[in-house]
Amino acid sequence: MYEIDPTRTDLIAEFDKNPGGPYSLELALVVSHLRLMPMEERIIIVCTKCHVEWTLAKMPKARGDKLEYYDDLVFDDYYAAVRKVFRIRWQAATGIAPV
């Protein structure tokens, strides 16, 4: 199984420059790993106002349960939300908050 090297801050910088990709091979491995995190730990982006507002939410533990929205994590820029999710997932996977 792939493990993220938390000292690879260059990958965080690469993601910040172009969150929509394309990614280098190493960053693609990191992004794939972060996308496959267990559902109960997965933070997602929900479009709360079409093309205008995105809010982060936590996936429910059981199918059909409600999402847990983070009212303090609302964005008017989709890629800002993508960058925040990347950082949250990075910290969850590595135990280290990205700078």
GROMACS elastic network, one bead per residue, 0.5 to 0.9 nm:
[ bonds ]
;  ai    aj funct       b0    kb
    2    29     6  0.76692   500
    2    30     6  0.81348   500
    2    33     6  0.70694   500
    3    30     6  0.81118   500
    3    33     6  0.80071   500
    3    93     6  0.84637   500
    3    94     6  0.84568   500
    4     7     6  0.87395   500
    4     8     6  0.81979   500
    4    29     6  0.86391   500
    4    30     6  0.63265   500
    4    33     6  0.81368   500
    4    90     6  0.82972   500
    4    93     6  0.74470   500
    4    94     6  0.67140   500
    5     8     6  0.57286   500
    5     9     6  0.88601   500
    5    94     6  0.76345   500
    6     9     6  0.71033   500
    6    90     6  0.81824   500
    6    91     6  0.87205   500
    6    93     6  0.89635   500
    6    94     6  0.59514   500
    6    95     6  0.83209   500
    6    96     6  0.67487   500
    6    97     6  0.88455   500
    6    98     6  0.81749   500
    7    10     6  0.84014   500
    8    11     6  0.57061   500
    8    12     6  0.73523   500
    9    12     6  0.50407   500
    9    13     6  0.63802   500
    9    14     6  0.86225   500
    9    98     6  0.73505   500
    9    99     6  0.79390   500
   10    13     6  0.50455   500
   10    14     6  0.61182   500
   10    15     6  0.86242   500
   11    15     6  0.61331   500
   11    16     6  0.85491   500
   11    24     6  0.88137   500
   11    26     6  0.78113   500
   11    27     6  0.58778   500
   11    30     6  0.84115   500
   12    15     6  0.51103   500
   12    16     6  0.61568   500
   12    17     6  0.87304   500
   12    27     6  0.84122   500
   12    86     6  0.85260   500
   12    87     6  0.81460   500
   12    90     6  0.89822   500
   12    98     6  0.74650   500
   12    99     6  0.85650   500
   13    16     6  0.50399   500
   13    17     6  0.63081   500
   13    18     6  0.88820   500
   14    17     6  0.52688   500
   14    18     6  0.65688   500
   14    19     6  0.80358   500
   14    23     6  0.78783   500
   14    24     6  0.84791   500
   14    27     6  0.78235   500
   15    18     6  0.53198   500
   15    20     6  0.81291   500
   15    21     6  0.76912   500
   15    23     6  0.75889   500
   15    27     6  0.75201   500
   15    83     6  0.76061   500
   15    86     6  0.84030   500
   16    19     6  0.56405   500
   16    83     6  0.64096   500
   18    21     6  0.55112   500
   18    22     6  0.74917   500
   18    23     6  0.79363   500
   18    79     6  0.89107   500
   19    22     6  0.82891   500
   19    23     6  0.84737   500
   19    79     6  0.65790   500
   19    80     6  0.88237   500
   19    82     6  0.68140   500
   19    83     6  0.66079   500
   19    86     6  0.88751   500
   20    23     6  0.83232   500
   20    79     6  0.76590   500
   20    82     6  0.84241   500
   21    24     6  0.85580   500
   21    28     6  0.86976   500
   22    28     6  0.82748   500
   23    26     6  0.78589   500
   23    27     6  0.57116   500
   23    28     6  0.54641   500
   23    31     6  0.88355   500
   24    27     6  0.52651   500
   24    28     6  0.60011   500
   24    29     6  0.86682   500
   25    28     6  0.50420   500
   25    29     6  0.63491   500
   25    30     6  0.88393   500
   26    29     6  0.52061   500
   26    30     6  0.64922   500
   26    31     6  0.88248   500
   27    31     6  0.60826   500
   27    32     6  0.84680   500
   28    31     6  0.51093   500
   28    32     6  0.60441   500
   28    33     6  0.84908   500
   29    32     6  0.51631   500
   29    33     6  0.61222   500
   29    34     6  0.86456   500
   30    33     6  0.50881   500
   30    34     6  0.61805   500
   30    35     6  0.86272   500
   30    90     6  0.86955   500
   31    34     6  0.50922   500
   31    35     6  0.61361   500
   31    36     6  0.87310   500
   31    86     6  0.79660   500
   32    35     6  0.51053   500
   32    36     6  0.63769   500
   33    36     6  0.52911   500
   33    37     6  0.67762   500
   33    93     6  0.87935   500
   34    37     6  0.55518   500
   34    42     6  0.87592   500
   34    86     6  0.76457   500
   34    89     6  0.60543   500
   34    90     6  0.69964   500
   34    93     6  0.73228   500
   35    38     6  0.88868   500
   35    42     6  0.80862   500
   35    89     6  0.84178   500
   36    39     6  0.82121   500
   36    42     6  0.85283   500
   37    40     6  0.84159   500
   37    41     6  0.66907   500
   37    42     6  0.61773   500
   37    89     6  0.81456   500
   37    93     6  0.80837   500
   38    41     6  0.55830   500
   38    42     6  0.63229   500
   39    42     6  0.50002   500
   39    43     6  0.84662   500
   39    58     6  0.86694   500
   39    59     6  0.61728   500
   39    60     6  0.74621   500
   39    61     6  0.68356   500
   40    43     6  0.86380   500
   40    58     6  0.75637   500
   40    59     6  0.60001   500
   40    60     6  0.61943   500
   40    61     6  0.50204   500
   40    62     6  0.84651   500
   41    58     6  0.71637   500
   41    59     6  0.72049   500
   41    60     6  0.88787   500
   41    61     6  0.86800   500
   41    89     6  0.84137   500
   41    92     6  0.79277   500
   42    57     6  0.85161   500
   42    58     6  0.59294   500
   42    59     6  0.57318   500
   42    60     6  0.87775   500
   42    89     6  0.75159   500
   43    56     6  0.66297   500
   43    57     6  0.56119   500
   43    59     6  0.63100   500
   43    85     6  0.65040   500
   43    88     6  0.76513   500
   43    89     6  0.72942   500
   44    55     6  0.83965   500
   44    56     6  0.56280   500
   44    57     6  0.53887   500
   44    58     6  0.61985   500
   44    59     6  0.70259   500
   44    82     6  0.88662   500
   44    85     6  0.69302   500
   45    54     6  0.63253   500
   45    55     6  0.58115   500
   45    57     6  0.63512   500
   45    58     6  0.88514   500
   45    78     6  0.86330   500
   45    81     6  0.69189   500
   45    82     6  0.74513   500
   45    85     6  0.76180   500
   46    53     6  0.85843   500
   46    54     6  0.54734   500
   46    55     6  0.52813   500
   46    56     6  0.60748   500
   46    57     6  0.68633   500
   46    69     6  0.88115   500
   47    50     6  0.61884   500
   47    51     6  0.73427   500
   47    52     6  0.79240   500
   47    53     6  0.59650   500
   47    55     6  0.64004   500
   47    56     6  0.87877   500
   47    78     6  0.87273   500
   48    51     6  0.86691   500
   48    52     6  0.79462   500
   48    53     6  0.55439   500
   48    54     6  0.53887   500
   48    55     6  0.63585   500
   48    74     6  0.89356   500
   49    52     6  0.53156   500
   49    54     6  0.69252   500
   50    53     6  0.67185   500
   50    54     6  0.84646   500
   51    54     6  0.82056   500
   51    76     6  0.85498   500
   51    77     6  0.89515   500
   51    78     6  0.83447   500
   52    75     6  0.83886   500
   52    76     6  0.56885   500
   52    77     6  0.75450   500
   52    78     6  0.83707   500
   53    74     6  0.69196   500
   53    75     6  0.56562   500
   53    77     6  0.71972   500
   53    78     6  0.76279   500
   54    73     6  0.84627   500
   54    74     6  0.57296   500
   54    75     6  0.51675   500
   54    76     6  0.64269   500
   54    77     6  0.75311   500
   54    78     6  0.64792   500
   54    81     6  0.69463   500
   55    69     6  0.70469   500
   55    70     6  0.68455   500
   55    71     6  0.71830   500
   55    72     6  0.84788   500
   55    73     6  0.58337   500
   55    75     6  0.62582   500
   55    76     6  0.89774   500
   55    81     6  0.75728   500
   56    68     6  0.86574   500
   56    69     6  0.61149   500
   56    70     6  0.56601   500
   56    71     6  0.79063   500
   56    72     6  0.87303   500
   56    73     6  0.57734   500
   56    74     6  0.66781   500
   56    75     6  0.85593   500
   56    81     6  0.73621   500
   56    84     6  0.87771   500
   56    85     6  0.76817   500
   57    67     6  0.61293   500
   57    68     6  0.52891   500
   57    70     6  0.56168   500
   57    71     6  0.87087   500
   57    73     6  0.85386   500
   58    67     6  0.58648   500
   58    68     6  0.50783   500
   58    69     6  0.64977   500
   58    70     6  0.79138   500
   59    62     6  0.86324   500
   59    65     6  0.86738   500
   59    66     6  0.79927   500
   59    67     6  0.54839   500
   59    68     6  0.68623   500
   60    63     6  0.68400   500
   60    64     6  0.78637   500
   60    65     6  0.56594   500
   60    66     6  0.61630   500
   60    67     6  0.54914   500
   60    68     6  0.70613   500
   61    65     6  0.73490   500
   62    65     6  0.57108   500
   62    66     6  0.88512   500
   63    66     6  0.85744   500
   69    72     6  0.88200   500
   69    73     6  0.84136   500
   70    73     6  0.53763   500
   70    74     6  0.75615   500
   71    74     6  0.63456   500
   73    81     6  0.81258   500
   73    84     6  0.87377   500
   74    81     6  0.77718   500
   75    78     6  0.67729   500
   75    79     6  0.88669   500
   75    80     6  0.67960   500
   75    81     6  0.60020   500
   76    80     6  0.80303   500
   76    81     6  0.83554   500
   77    80     6  0.53407   500
   77    81     6  0.66817   500
   77    82     6  0.89580   500
   78    81     6  0.51924   500
   78    82     6  0.63598   500
   78    83     6  0.88357   500
   79    83     6  0.61097   500
   79    84     6  0.85274   500
   80    83     6  0.51477   500
   80    84     6  0.62974   500
   80    85     6  0.87611   500
   81    84     6  0.50888   500
   81    85     6  0.62367   500
   81    86     6  0.86271   500
   82    85     6  0.51999   500
   82    86     6  0.62177   500
   82    87     6  0.87600   500
   83    86     6  0.50965   500
   83    87     6  0.63470   500
   83    88     6  0.87705   500
   84    87     6  0.51434   500
   84    88     6  0.62060   500
   84    89     6  0.85987   500
   85    88     6  0.50833   500
   85    89     6  0.60428   500
   85    90     6  0.83534   500
   86    89     6  0.52514   500
   86    90     6  0.59353   500
   86    91     6  0.86174   500
   87    91     6  0.61906   500
   87    92     6  0.85823   500
   87    97     6  0.72073   500
   87    98     6  0.62577   500
   87    99     6  0.88752   500
   88    91     6  0.52912   500
   88    92     6  0.62539   500
   88    93     6  0.87144   500
   88    97     6  0.77807   500
   88    98     6  0.86223   500
   89    93     6  0.60545   500
   89    94     6  0.84856   500
   90    93     6  0.51756   500
   90    94     6  0.59793   500
   90    95     6  0.77776   500
   90    96     6  0.75228   500
   90    97     6  0.72260   500
   90    98     6  0.72364   500
   91    94     6  0.52273   500
   91    98     6  0.67778   500
   92    95     6  0.55758   500
   92    96     6  0.77065   500
   92    97     6  0.83783   500
   93    96     6  0.81788   500
   94    97     6  0.80218   500
